[in-house]
Amino acid sequence: MKKTTYFRQLINAPEILQLPCCHDALAAKVLEQAGFQAISAAGYGTAGSVLGFPDIGLATATEMINNYRHICNAVDIPVFVDIDTGFGDVNNTIRAVQDCEQAGAAGLFIEDQTYPKRCGHMAGKSVVSTEEYLPKLRAALWARKDPDFVIMARTDAVAVYGVDDAINRARMYASEGADMVFIEALNTKEDMIKVNKIMKEVGVPVMANMIEGGESPFLTAGELEKIGYNVVTYPCASLYATVKALQKWAKCLKETGTSEGIWDQMLTFTEYFDFIGAPKIRERENIFQRPIKNQ
């Protein structure tokens, strides 16, 4: 089965899909080995891991999609990606969609913020008019080659115009053909319930976004499923966990002159060798090691 077809089945399944976000190919392999059925990758993690900057629209289309390509190549499960605001006009959006398909992604989302955009849980966001956003959404839907490639519409209008405006936008985006919708940074559980009730009437899957310390109530996957969400993503956690672990290692090394004090929290050389798949690569190398035939 194609990854796109499988991913579409997962988001339409009765049970909620946990879709953790990875910031690079190494994190992707960790999530796959943990048993997740699909993962995501977004601008937040790419900006941090590739550039060392916050998610304020500094990552280029090339930088983001190259990161997605490495991630898709590293795992065998579907990867759902982020193209921010489309990186320009409808032509930039078309290229971004086609590049993401070629990179191996199973789907993507495009948002209605102004450019340069910023993380959805940062203050000071602004959104474009629906007249400006809809052509890019239509272009994204037109650009995909695989009809099972999932395209989600995201709105950040809650912080700018309120929940009702965001719901109206989401309904409009769904009516244009978006396969899934995402209303970013809802502030209360009551708003989450309201959104899901209305969008279920529209008949389109809805995604939730759980950020540690973010604007939205931090709920379990089970709680979100009861509300009506089809998908929940965790866009920042792999980055936060990685930075915290590296800080602890760096502190130990600087203060003691050795990392031995935290070996119990690290992989060994052999364990990493196994994790990264080196034994299988060595086996593959041996296939090509044949004696030279006498002429």
N, C-alpha and C positions, 0 to 999 in steps of 0.2 A: 504494500500500500504506500502511496506517496505520502511524504511528510505533511504536505498541505491538506490532503484528504483526512489524514489521521488527526491533525490539529483541529480541523473544522468539526470533526466528530467529538473531540474532547470538549470544545466550548459549547456544544449543543447537548451534551450528556446531562442526565438528571442531577448528578453530583457535581459540586463545585470543583473547578480546576485550579489547583495551586500552581502558580506560574512564577517561581522565584526568578529574580533578575541577576544575571552575572555581569561582572565588569570586564572580564577578559576570558580567554580560552581556558586558562587554568581553572578559574572559578566555575566555568561551564562543566568541566570534567568532574569536579567535586559534586555539583548538583546532579549530574547524570548518575554518578555512582551511588548517590544517596537514594535514588529510586524515583525521582520526579519524572513524570511522563512528558513534560515539555518545559521549556524555560524561556525567559525573555532577555533582551539586552537593550539598553537605552542610552540616551545622551548623558544622563547623570553619571553613570559609571564610566562611560567613555571619556568624558571630560576630566574626571578625576584620575583614572588609571593611565590614560594616554598622554594627557596634557598637564596633569597636576593643577587643574583649575576647577572652580565651581561650575555648575550647570547654568551658564548665562549666555549661551549661544555662541561660544567661541570655537567649538569643534566644527570643522568643515564637513561637508557631505563625504568627501573622500576619506577623511580620518575615521568618521563614524562607520561607513560601510566597509572599509578595510578591516576594522575591528570585528564587525559582524561576520565577515567572511572567515576570519580566523576561528571565531566561535563556532560557526556552522560546520567547519571542517573538523573541529575537535570532538564533536559528539554525533550520536546517531539519532537523537530525539529532535522534535520540532523546535525551532527557535523563532520567537516573535520579536520584531525589532521596531525601532522608533526613528522616524524621519523628521522629527520636530515640526516645523511649519512648511516643510517641503523644499527648503533651501532656496526659495525664490518664487518665481511665477509658475504657471501651469507647465511650462516646458521643463523647468528644473524638477518639478514634482514627477513628471513622467519619467525623466531619466533616473531619479532616485528610486522609484518603484521598480523599474526594470533592472537596475543595478542590484537592488536587494534580492529580487528573484534570482538573478544570476549568481549571487553570493550564497544562495542556498536557504534563505529564510522561508518560513512557512506562512508569514504574514507580517503586517506592519500597521502602525497607526500614524495619523497626521492630525495636528492640532490647530486650533483657531487663535492662538496667541499672535501678537504682533512680533515682528522680527527686529532686533534679536530677542529671542524668547528667554525665559528663565525657568528654573525649577518651579513646578506647579504649587509648591508649598512655601515659596518665597513671597514676601510682600512686594507690592508695586507692579503687579502684573497688569497687562492690558490685552484686549482681544480685538481682532478685526471684525468688521461687519460680516454678516452672513453672505452678503453680495460678493465680498472679496474671498471668503473661504470656500464657498460652494464650488466655484470653478476648479479649484485645486483638488477638492474631493472627487469631483466628476472626472478630472484628468487622471487621478490615481486609479479609480475604478476602470477607466478605459485602458490604462497602460498595462495592466497585468496580463500576462500571457496565459497563465493557469487559472481557470475559473474558480478553483478551490483555494487559491491564495487569498488569505483573509485580510481584509482592510477594515480597520476600526477608525471611527471618527472620535476625536477627543475635544471636549470643550472646557475652557478655563473660565467660563463666564460667571461662575458662582461668586468669585472674589470681586468681580467688577459690577455686575448687574443683578446678582442674586440668584436664588435657586430656580425660581419660575422661569427666568430668561434662559438659564442653562438647560432646563427641561425642554423648553420650546425649541432651542437649538438642536438638542439631541434628537428630538422627534423629527425635525426637519432633515437632519443628516441621515437618519434611518430611512426616511421616505425617498432620499436620493440614492439609496442602495448600499449604505454602509452595512457591513456584516455584523458589526458589534459597536457599541457606544461606551464611552467612558466620560463621566462627569467628574472632573478633578476637584479635590479638596473640599468635599462636603464636610460641614462642621458638626453635624449632629446625627445621631442614629435615626431620629425622626425624619430628617431630610433624606437619608439613605432609603428608608422605607417608602417614602413618598416617590422618590425617583423610580424605584423598582416596580411599584404598583402601576405607575403610568407607562413605563417602558415595556412591561409585560403585556399590556394592552396593545402596544405597537407590535410586539412579537419579535423583538431583537434582543440578543444576549447583552448583558451589562457587566462591565468589569469594575472591580473595586481596587483601590490603591492603598496599601498599608505601609506607612512610613513611621519608623521609630521616632517619636517626638514631633510628628507632623501635625497638620491641622485637623485631620479626621480622627474620630474615635478609633482606637486600636482594638479591633475585634478578631476573634478566632475565625478560622475558615468555616467551622460549623455554624457560628453565629451569622456570618455573612450569607451562608447558604440558606439559612432560615429566612433571612430578609428577602432573598430572591436573587442574589448575585450568582452569575454563571462562572465567573473567573475572578481570582484575586491574585494580584501581583505584589511583589515586595521589591521595589526598585532600588533601594539603597543599602539593604542589610549586608550583602556580600562585601561591599566597599567598607562599611563601618566595621564589620568583623575583622576584615583584613588589616585595616589601619590599627585597630586596637591590638591585634596580635603582634604586629610589627613594632608598635610602640613598646610593648612589654619586652620583646626580644632585644630591641635596641637599648633600652634602659638597663637590662641585665648585663648586656655585653659591655656597655660603657662603664657601669659602676663596678663590675667584678673582673673585667678583663677576659671573661669566658661566657659562653652560653650554656654551660653545663647545668646551671641552676634551673633551667626551664626545658631541659631535654624531654621531660615527660609530657610537654605540651607541643612537641615538634615531631615530625617524621624523621626517621633515620635515613641514611643514604640508601640503604636497601629498600626500605618501605617506599620512599619516593620513586625509586627505580621501578618498582612494581606498579605504583599508582599511575605513573605517567605512560605506562605501556611499553617500556623498553624491552622486556623479555620477548614480547610478540614481534617487535622489530628485529631483534637478534635472530629469532626463528625464521623470519622472512628473508633476512640476509643470507642465511645458510642455503636457501632454495637455489640461489644463483651461484653458489660456490661449487662449481664442477671442475674436475680435472680437464686439462687441455687435451683434446683428442689428437692423436698422431695423424699427420697428413699422409 
